[in-house]
Amino acid sequence: MYEKFLKLKKEKAWLFYLLIIPFLIVAILEFYNKYLVNSGKEIVKKAEEQNGSLEKNQMKAEAGADYHEEKSNKIEEDINKKKVDKNWHLK
């Protein structure tokens, strides 16, 4: 492509100078597209790293929730086992 562009400069200088602006615009758009793709890849990479740390925290939270659920079930069973009579306050 570049060789054709230089050949055009030698053969038709007026067309060469006329096409410089669109050629520069296309080059700028291509560089911008590469920038967007690379920044997107970087964002995905950071999100995957953060996902790993969040999964660890979630596992810890779930383990804590299971422990407290078992504890609350045990307390509820103890409450249900106790019988209340008239003189419960005297015991």
C-alpha positions, 0 to 999 in steps of 0.5 A: 500500500505504501509503495503504491502511495509513493508511486502515485506521488511520482506519477500524479502529484496532485492526487497524492496531495489530495489523498494525504488527508484521507490516508492520515485519517485512516491511519489515525483511526487504525491507531485508535482502534488498536488503542481501544483493543489493547485497553479492552484486553487490559480491562478484562485482565484486571477484571479476571484478577479482581474476580479471583479475589472476590471468589475467595472472599465469597467462599469465606463469607459462605463458610461463615454463613454456614457456621452461623446457620448451624449455630442458630439451628442448635440454639433453636433446637435448645429453645424448642426442647425446653418446656415452659410451665407455670413456675419457669421463673423459679427454676 
